[in-house]
Amino acid sequence: MHSARIAKALPALLAALGAALIAFLLLGGPGARAGSLATRVAGTDMAGKTREQVTVAIETASTLLACDGVPASIEGAWPCFRGAKLDAISTERVQLARAWGPEGPPVLWTAEVGEGYAGAAVLNGRVYLIDYDREAQSDVVRCLSLADGKDIWRFSYPVPVKRNHGMSRTVPAVTPSHVVTIGPKCHVVCLNAETGAFVWAIDLVRAWKARVPQWYAGQCPLIDKDRVILAPGGDALLIAVELATGKVLWQSPNPMRWKMTHATPMPMERSGKRMYVYPGSGGVAGIAAEDGALLWQTDAWKISIATVPSPIVIGGGRVFLTGGYNAGSMMLKIDAEGGAFAARTLFALDPKVFASIQQTPILYRERLFAVKYDGRLACADLDGNVLWTSGGAAAFGLGPYALAQGLLYVVNDKGRLTLVDADANEYRPLGEFDALAGHDAWGPLAIAGGRLIMRDFTRMVCLDIRDQAALAAEGGAR
């Protein structure tokens, strides 16, 4: 009797073991050596080639679960890290509250999330998140409703990840047709944005000899029109792949053998040339958007432990860089002459003067806003002069910040949200609210449709930051 049952179940068991073995070998099981399959999936010139092995492995081992959430009929978008213009500033016209009472803005929904700091992207009434399921040992791409936070679908694939100050910490990039994520161990996955159906995948470690950064991947994918820009380090400093197919369009050289950092490449225009600015492990470089050529590089700026904030591209060929571990800040000028580019240092700032350890500063009306090494919110001009700081007891730790309609939304480590007047010539708070009661509320913020999405280590919350009095008046008029 038992033998018959075993014989009947054997085909399914063997299929499951086969899928698990594929996932173990190609996705990196315990003890798997980084780059151990490089001879099978990578070459010296990857342009025009795909990664069928890795793609098949992830697709075979993956699970797509349809849930009962429904996309919201709410306008507004925050489609990637730092929003549509990559500046952490919302330009939506919905009227926002300029002050709060002790109760703060209304809480619309909360959602439990895996340990980490991954922020949300928002488009077409959907909230996208790269999460981690410790029990299943899987990366999970989640699509939730902006209306109530219920899951619409979940796409998962097995990746063993040990706890190391959290797991997931990146922000998806989404278009109406596709969503792209980077998991903790540098698995890049592209899915159908509406259904969650698998499109393509790239394992940056196996395919490009990337080295998983300390505390796991923090780089976010950059979608630039019809392509995705990624910075693996290893065999290529940057690569461009076709969004629809994952086909490699170009790879940039990496003669310095710089490794991947937590920073995200940022686009820049200089003398009619479009490029991507990326701070790798050994310096900063400019990569041509059209073909991946290395336009300029400098080792004047590098951080010995971890580069986390992304470059801030400022007019006039200037690039502002900042970071922790006593790195301070630096303003570069990218000179262009005769088709050649070169970087030179305009000024450098001591970390005690102005620097951001973890979050990327905001450029707003010729001023830079950042939380300094001591946890104080600070405002500086573009010559590096500090104009004001929050001072006193107004410390924010390593928390994130975003801006909309001249209002700064600043979060401290424990999830306390402070509303600050960004147009004032001094630190002027307009309201405070304990939106979360956890710790390490470091995930980048998202603002869409008059909603603000923030998170701490294990919970995400959506707040209604619209002007409630104006909403009530509009409702009465109807």
Residue pairs with C-beta under 8 A, 6 or more apart in sequence:
19 60
19 61
20 61
20 158
22 56
22 57
22 60
22 61
23 29
23 57
23 58
23 60
23 61
23 157
23 158
24 32
25 32
25 37
25 57
26 37
26 53
26 54
26 57
26 58
26 203
26 206
27 57
27 58
27 61
27 157
27 158
27 159
27 187
27 203
28 34
28 159
28 160
28 185
28 203
28 205
28 206
29 160
30 160
34 205
34 209
34 211
34 212
35 205
35 206
35 209
35 234
36 206
37 53
37 206
38 206
38 207
38 209
40 53
41 51
41 53
41 54
41 203
41 206
41 207
42 206
42 207
42 208
42 209
42 235
43 49
44 235
45 251
46 207
46 208
46 235
46 236
46 239
46 248
46 251
47 248
47 249
47 250
47 251
48 247
48 248
49 247
49 248
50 200
50 245
50 246
50 247
50 248
51 201
51 202
51 203
51 206
51 207
51 246
54 201
54 202
54 203
54 206
54 207
55 200
55 201
55 202
55 246
58 157
58 187
58 189
58 198
58 201
58 203
59 198
59 201
61 157
61 158
62 155
62 156
62 157
62 198
63 138
63 154
63 155
63 156
63 157
64 153
64 154
64 155
64 196
64 197
64 198
65 153
65 154
65 155
65 156
66 152
66 153
66 196
67 150
67 151
67 152
67 153
67 154
68 150
68 151
69 143
69 144
69 145
69 148
69 149
69 150
69 151
69 152
69 153
70 145
70 147
70 150
70 152
71 124
71 125
71 126
71 145
71 146
71 152
72 125
72 126
72 145
72 146
72 147
72 148
72 449
73 125
73 147
74 125
74 146
74 147
74 448
74 449
74 451
75 92
75 449
76 92
76 94
76 122
76 146
76 447
76 448
76 449
76 450
76 451
77 84
77 122
77 123
77 124
77 448
78 84
78 90
78 120
78 121
78 122
78 123
78 446
78 447
78 448
78 453
79 121
79 122
79 123
79 173
79 174
79 175
79 223
80 86
80 121
80 171
80 172
80 173
80 174
80 220
80 221
80 222
80 223
81 119
81 121
81 170
81 171
81 173
81 220
81 222
81 264
81 310
81 444
82 88
82 310
82 360
82 444
83 89
83 90
83 402
83 446
83 447
84 91
85 91
86 222
86 266
86 267
87 362
87 363
88 360
88 362
88 401
88 402
88 403
88 444
88 445
89 362
89 364
89 402
89 403
89 404
90 402
90 403
90 404
90 405
90 447
90 448
91 404
92 404
92 447
92 448
92 449
92 450
94 449
94 450
94 466
95 450
95 466
95 467
95 470
96 404
96 405
96 407
96 450
96 465
96 466
96 467
97 105
97 431
97 465
97 466
97 467
97 468
98 407
98 419
98 430
98 467
99 419
99 430
99 431
100 419
100 430
100 431
100 432
100 433
101 431
103 433
104 417
104 431
104 432
104 433
104 434
104 435
104 463
105 433
105 452
105 463
105 464
105 465
106 463
106 464
106 468
107 435
107 461
107 462
107 463
107 464
108 147
108 148
108 149
108 451
108 462
108 463
108 464
109 147
109 148
109 149
109 461
109 462
110 149
110 459
110 460
110 461
110 462
111 144
111 149
111 459
111 460
111 461
112 458
112 459
112 460
113 129
113 131
113 455
113 458
113 459
113 460
114 131
114 132
114 133
114 134
114 140
114 167
114 168
114 458
115 132
115 134
115 163
115 166
115 167
115 457
115 458
116 131
116 132
116 166
116 167
116 168
116 169
116 184
116 443
116 457
117 166
117 168
117 169
117 440
117 442
117 443
117 455
117 457
118 129
118 130
118 131
118 168
118 169
118 170
118 171
118 443
118 455
119 129
119 170
119 171
119 400
119 443
119 444
119 445
119 446
119 453
119 455
120 127
120 128
120 129
120 171
120 443
120 446
120 453
120 455
120 460
121 127
121 128
121 129
121 171
121 172
121 173
121 174
121 179
121 446
122 128
122 146
122 446
122 448
122 449
122 451
122 453
123 174
123 175
123 176
123 193
124 176
124 193
125 145
125 146
125 147
126 143
126 144
126 145
126 146
126 152
126 174
126 193
127 143
127 144
127 145
127 146
127 149
127 446
127 453
127 462
128 141
128 142
128 143
128 144
128 172
128 174
128 179
128 181
128 193
129 141
129 142
129 144
129 172
129 460
130 139
130 140
130 141
130 142
130 168
130 170
130 171
130 172
130 181
130 182
130 183
131 139
131 140
131 141
131 142
131 168
132 138
132 139
132 140
132 161
132 167
132 168
132 183
132 184
133 139
133 140
133 156
134 163
134 167
136 156
136 158
137 158
137 159
137 160
137 161
138 156
138 157
138 158
138 159
139 156
139 157
139 159
139 161
139 168
139 181
139 183
139 184
139 187
139 189
140 154
140 155
140 156
141 154
141 155
141 156
141 172
141 179
141 181
141 189
141 191
141 196
142 151
142 153
142 154
143 151
143 152
143 153
143 154
143 179
143 193
143 196
144 150
144 151
144 152
145 152
146 448
146 449
146 451
146 462
149 460
149 462
152 196
153 195
153 196
154 196
155 189
155 191
155 196
155 198
157 187
157 189
159 183
159 184
159 185
159 187
161 167
161 184
161 185
161 216
164 215
164 216
165 215
166 215
166 216
166 440
166 457
167 184
167 216
168 183
168 184
168 216
169 184
169 215
169 216
169 217
169 218
169 262
169 443
170 181
170 182
170 183
170 217
170 218
170 219
170 220
170 221
171 220
171 444
172 179
172 180
172 181
172 220
172 221
173 179
173 180
173 220
173 221
173 222
173 223
173 228
174 180
174 193
174 223
175 193
175 223
175 243
176 193
177 192
177 193
177 194
177 244
178 190
178 191
178 192
178 193
178 199
178 223
178 243
178 244
179 190
179 191
179 192
179 193
180 188
180 189
180 190
180 191
180 221
180 223
180 228
180 243
181 188
181 189
181 191
181 221
182 188
182 217
182 219
182 220
182 221
182 230
183 189
183 217
184 212
184 216
184 217
185 205
185 212
185 216
185 217
186 203
186 204
186 205
186 210
186 212
186 217
186 232
186 260
187 201
187 202
187 203
187 204
188 201
188 202
188 203
188 204
188 221
188 228
188 230
189 198
189 200
189 201
190 199
190 200
190 201
190 228
190 243
190 246
191 197
191 198
191 199
192 198
192 199
199 244
199 245
199 246
200 245
200 246
201 246
202 230
202 241
202 246
204 210
204 230
204 232
204 234
204 260
205 211
205 212
207 232
208 232
208 233
208 234
208 235
208 236
208 239
209 232
209 234
209 235
210 232
210 233
210 234
210 259
210 260
211 233
211 234
211 259
211 260
212 260
213 219
213 259
213 260
213 261
213 262
213 306
214 305
214 306
215 262
215 306
217 260
217 262
218 261
218 262
218 263
218 308
219 230
219 231
219 260
219 261
219 262
219 263
219 264
220 264
221 228
221 229
221 230
222 228
222 229
222 230
222 264
222 265
222 266
222 267
222 276
223 229
223 243
224 240
224 267
224 289
226 242
226 243
226 244
227 240
227 241
227 242
227 243
227 249
228 240
228 241
228 242
228 243
229 238
229 239
229 240
229 265
229 276
230 238
230 239
230 240
230 241
231 237
231 238
231 239
231 260
231 261
231 263
231 264
231 265
231 278
231 280
232 238
232 239
232 260
233 254
233 257
233 258
233 259
233 260
233 261
233 280
233 281
234 254
234 257
234 259
234 260
235 251
235 254
236 251
236 252
236 253
236 254
236 292
237 252
237 253
237 254
237 258
237 278
237 280
237 285
237 287
237 294
238 251
238 252
238 265
238 276
238 278
238 287
238 292
239 248
239 250
239 251
239 252
239 292
240 248
240 249
240 250
240 251
240 289
240 292
241 247
241 248
241 249
242 249
250 291
250 292
251 292
252 287
252 288
252 292
252 293
252 294
253 292
253 294
254 280
255 294
256 280
256 282
256 283
256 297
257 282
258 280
258 281
258 282
258 283
258 285
259 280
259 281
259 282
260 280
260 281
261 279
261 280
261 281
261 303
261 306
261 307
261 308
262 306
262 307
262 308
263 278
263 279
263 307
263 308
263 309
263 310
263 311
264 310
265 276
265 277
265 278
265 287
265 310
266 276
266 277
266 278
266 310
266 311
266 312
266 313
267 274
267 275
267 276
267 277
267 289
267 313
268 274
268 275
268 276
268 277
268 286
268 313
268 319
268 334
269 275
270 286
270 317
270 334
270 336
270 341
271 317
271 336
271 341
273 288
273 295
273 336
273 341
274 288
274 289
274 290
275 286
275 287
275 288
275 289
275 295
275 341
276 286
276 287
276 289
277 284
277 285
277 286
277 311
277 313
277 319
278 284
278 285
278 287
278 311
279 301
279 302
279 303
279 307
279 310
279 311
279 321
280 307
281 302
281 307
282 299
282 302
283 297
283 298
283 299
283 300
283 301
283 302
284 297
284 298
284 300
284 301
284 302
284 311
284 319
284 321
284 332
284 343
285 294
285 295
285 296
285 297
285 298
286 294
286 295
286 296
286 297
286 334
286 341
286 343
287 293
287 294
287 295
288 294
288 295
295 341
296 334
296 341
296 342
296 343
297 343
298 332
298 343
300 330
300 332
300 343
300 345
301 321
301 327
301 330
301 332
303 323
303 324
303 325
303 327
304 325
305 324
305 325
306 323
306 324
306 325
307 323
308 323
308 324
308 357
308 358
309 321
309 322
309 323
309 356
309 358
309 359
309 360
309 361
310 360
311 319
311 320
311 321
312 319
312 320
312 321
312 322
312 360
312 361
312 363
312 368
313 319
314 320
314 331
314 363
314 382
316 333
317 333
317 334
317 335
317 336
318 331
318 332
318 333
318 334
318 346
318 382
319 331
319 332
319 333
319 334
319 343
320 329
320 330
320 331
320 332
320 361
320 363
320 368
320 382
321 329
321 330
321 331
321 332
322 328
322 329
322 330
322 354
322 355
322 356
322 361
322 370
323 329
323 355
323 356
323 357
324 351
324 355
324 356
324 357
324 358
324 373
325 357
326 351
327 351
327 355
328 348
328 349
328 350
328 351
328 353
328 354
328 355
329 348
329 349
329 351
329 353
329 354
329 355
329 356
329 384
330 345
330 347
330 348
330 349
331 345
331 346
331 347
331 348
331 382
331 384
332 343
332 344
332 345
332 346
333 343
333 344
333 345
333 346
334 341
334 342
334 343
335 341
335 342
335 343
335 344
347 383
347 384
349 355
349 384
351 373
352 372
352 373
352 374
353 384
353 386
354 368
354 370
354 372
354 378
354 380
354 384
354 386
355 370
355 372
355 373
356 370
356 371
356 372
357 371
357 373
357 398
358 398
358 442
359 370
359 371
359 398
359 399
359 400
359 401
359 442
359 444
361 368
361 369
361 370
362 368
362 369
362 370
362 401
362 402
362 403
362 408
364 403
364 422
365 422
365 423
366 381
366 382
367 379
367 380
367 381
367 382
367 387
368 379
368 380
368 381
368 382
369 377
369 378
369 379
369 401
369 403
369 408
369 422
370 377
370 378
370 380
371 377
371 378
371 396
371 397
371 398
371 399
371 401
371 410
372 378
372 389
374 395
375 395
375 396
375 397
375 398
375 412
376 389
376 390
376 391
376 394
376 395
376 396
377 389
377 390
377 394
377 396
377 401
377 408
377 410
377 420
377 427
378 386
378 388
378 389
378 390
379 386
379 387
379 388
379 389
379 427
380 386
380 387
381 387
387 425
388 425
388 426
388 427
389 427
390 396
390 427
390 429
391 427
394 418
394 427
394 429
395 412
396 410
396 411
396 412
396 413
396 418
397 412
397 413
398 413
398 440
398 442
399 410
399 411
399 412
399 413
399 441
399 442
400 410
400 411
400 441
400 442
400 443
400 444
400 445
400 454
401 408
401 409
401 410
401 411
401 445
402 408
402 409
402 444
402 445
402 446
402 447
402 452
403 409
403 422
404 447
404 465
406 421
406 422
406 423
407 419
407 420
407 421
407 422
407 430
408 419
408 420
408 421
408 422
409 417
409 418
409 419
409 420
409 445
409 447
409 452
409 465
410 417
410 418
410 420
411 417
411 418
411 435
411 441
411 445
411 454
412 418
412 441
413 439
413 440
413 441
413 442
414 434
414 436
414 437
414 438
414 439
414 441
414 456
415 434
415 435
415 436
415 437
415 438
415 439
415 441
415 454
415 456
415 461
416 432
416 433
416 434
416 435
417 432
417 433
417 434
417 435
417 452
417 454
417 463
418 429
418 431
418 432
419 429
419 430
419 431
419 432
420 427
420 428
420 429
420 430
421 428
421 429
421 430
435 454
435 461
435 463
436 454
436 455
436 456
436 459
436 461
438 456
438 457
438 458
438 459
439 456
439 457
440 456
440 457
441 454
441 455
441 456
441 457
443 454
443 455
443 456
443 460
445 452
445 453
445 454
446 452
446 453
447 453
447 465
450 464
450 465
450 466
451 462
451 463
451 464
451 465
452 462
452 463
452 465
453 460
453 461
453 462
453 463
454 460
454 461
454 463
455 461
